[in-house]
Amino acid sequence: MAYTVGYNDEKYFLRAFRKSVGMTPTAYRSKQTKMNAAAASASYALPQPSGSRWRARSMPRNLG
């Protein structure tokens, strides 16, 4: 990954990444994988409009 983002020295990339993010790239990847898996398995319901301010809009009439 270091070479992909433009670092020629893998050890320097590791130090810079750890300083910037606060964890190693391996730990970061593990954390992101767990977060993505949790988000994918959770069922999210879209909020339904409520109140008198919401009205279904009709399609415009064909004036041609």
C-alpha positions in Angstrom: 0.0 0.0 0.0 2.9 2.4 0.7 4.0 2.3 -2.9 0.5 2.8 -4.2 0.1 6.1 -2.3 3.5 7.4 -3.3 5.8 6.4 -0.4 9.1 4.7 -1.5 10.0 3.5 2.0 7.5 1.2 3.7 8.8 1.8 7.2 8.5 5.6 6.7 4.9 5.1 5.5 4.1 3.0 8.6 5.5 5.7 10.9 3.6 8.5 9.1 0.4 6.5 9.0 0.6 5.6 12.7 1.3 9.2 13.6 -1.6 10.6 11.4 -4.2 8.0 12.2 -3.1 6.7 15.6 -2.9 3.0 14.7 -1.2 0.7 12.3 -2.6 0.1 8.8 -3.4 -3.5 9.8 -5.4 -2.3 12.8 -7.1 0.4 10.8 -8.2 -2.1 8.1 -9.5 -4.5 10.8 -11.5 -1.7 12.4 -12.9 -0.6 9.1 -13.8 -4.1 8.1 -15.7 -4.7 11.4 -17.5 -1.3 11.0 -18.5 -2.0 7.4 -19.8 -5.5 8.3 -21.9 -4.1 11.2 -23.4 -1.4 8.9 -24.2 -3.9 6.2 -25.9 -6.3 8.6 -28.0 -3.7 10.3 -31.4 -3.1 8.8 -32.1 0.6 8.3 -35.6 1.8 7.6 -36.0 5.0 5.7 -37.9 7.6 7.6 -41.4 8.1 6.5 -42.7 11.6 6.0 -45.2 12.7 8.5 -47.2 15.8 9.4 -49.4 18.0 7.4 -46.5 19.6 5.5 -45.9 16.5 3.4 -48.1 15.9 0.4 -47.7 13.6 -2.6 -47.0 15.6 -5.7 -48.7 14.7 -8.8 -47.0 14.4 -12.1 -47.3 17.5 -14.4 -50.0 17.2 -17.0 -49.0 16.8 -20.6 -49.9 20.1 -22.2 -48.8 19.1 -25.7 
